[in-house]
């Protein structure tokens, strides 16, 4: 059986993620303290997903768990790409 991807939910997650990235920048999604210099804050990724779920039309059914996990992975992949790009620019 094929995986179910809720395209409206994915579009909402992308829109909210882009809005947060434009407003606050990459550093908002990174941990401020810790042993690693560039460590993604998991709570910020979950914030994007929870906000997209809350903003969803209440008449629509809740997205499938695999669709939510797909969106989580997509946001993390983009953050990893941006962190790697930032590391290359700083010469790390």
C-alpha positions as CSV (number, residue, x, y, z in Angstrom):
1,X,0.0,0.0,0.0
2,X,1.3,3.4,-0.9
3,X,2.2,6.0,1.8
4,X,-0.3,8.7,2.3
5,X,1.0,12.3,2.0
6,X,-1.5,15.0,2.8
7,X,-0.5,17.7,0.4
8,X,-2.5,20.5,2.1
9,X,-0.8,19.7,5.4
10,X,2.6,19.6,3.7
11,X,1.9,23.0,2.1
12,X,0.9,24.5,5.4
13,X,4.0,23.1,7.1
14,X,6.2,24.6,4.3
15,X,4.5,27.9,4.5
16,X,4.9,28.2,8.3
17,X,8.5,27.0,8.2
18,X,9.4,29.5,5.6
19,X,7.6,32.3,7.5
20,X,9.6,31.4,10.7
21,X,12.8,31.1,8.8
22,X,12.3,34.6,7.2
23,X,11.3,36.2,10.5
24,X,13.8,34.6,12.9
25,X,16.5,33.0,10.8
26,X,18.4,29.8,11.1
27,X,19.7,30.5,14.6
28,X,16.1,30.2,15.9
29,X,16.1,26.5,15.1
30,X,19.5,25.8,16.7
31,X,20.2,25.0,20.3
32,X,21.8,27.9,22.1
33,X,23.9,25.8,24.5
34,X,25.4,22.4,24.3
35,X,28.5,20.4,23.2
36,X,27.7,20.8,19.5
37,X,28.0,24.1,17.7
38,X,25.2,23.5,15.2
39,X,22.6,21.3,16.8
40,X,19.0,21.4,15.6
41,X,16.4,22.1,18.4
42,X,13.8,19.3,18.0
43,X,11.2,21.4,19.9
44,X,11.3,24.1,17.2
45,X,10.6,21.5,14.5
46,X,7.7,20.2,16.5
47,X,6.4,23.8,17.0
48,X,6.1,24.1,13.2
49,X,4.1,20.8,13.0
50,X,1.9,21.6,15.9
51,X,1.1,25.1,14.6
52,X,0.2,23.7,11.2
53,X,-2.1,21.1,12.8
54,X,-3.8,23.8,14.9
55,X,-4.2,26.1,11.9
56,X,-5.8,23.3,9.9
57,X,-9.6,23.5,9.1
58,X,-11.4,21.6,11.9
59,X,-13.6,19.9,9.3
60,X,-10.6,18.2,7.7
61,X,-9.5,14.9,9.2
62,X,-6.2,14.7,11.1
63,X,-3.4,13.9,8.8
64,X,-2.1,10.3,8.9
65,X,0.9,9.7,11.2
66,X,3.1,8.9,8.3
67,X,2.2,12.2,6.6
68,X,3.2,14.0,9.8
69,X,6.4,12.1,10.0
70,X,7.1,12.9,6.3
71,X,6.7,16.6,7.1
72,X,9.0,16.4,10.1
73,X,11.7,14.8,8.0
74,X,11.3,17.4,5.3
75,X,11.8,20.2,7.7
76,X,14.8,18.5,9.3
77,X,16.4,17.8,6.0
78,X,16.1,21.5,5.0
79,X,17.5,22.6,8.3
80,X,20.4,20.2,7.9
81,X,21.0,21.5,4.4
82,X,21.0,25.1,5.7
83,X,23.3,24.2,8.7
84,X,25.8,22.5,6.3
85,X,25.7,25.5,4.0
86,X,26.3,27.9,7.0
87,X,29.2,25.7,8.2
88,X,30.8,25.8,4.7
89,X,30.4,29.6,4.6
90,X,32.1,30.0,8.0
91,X,34.9,27.6,7.1
92,X,34.2,25.0,9.7
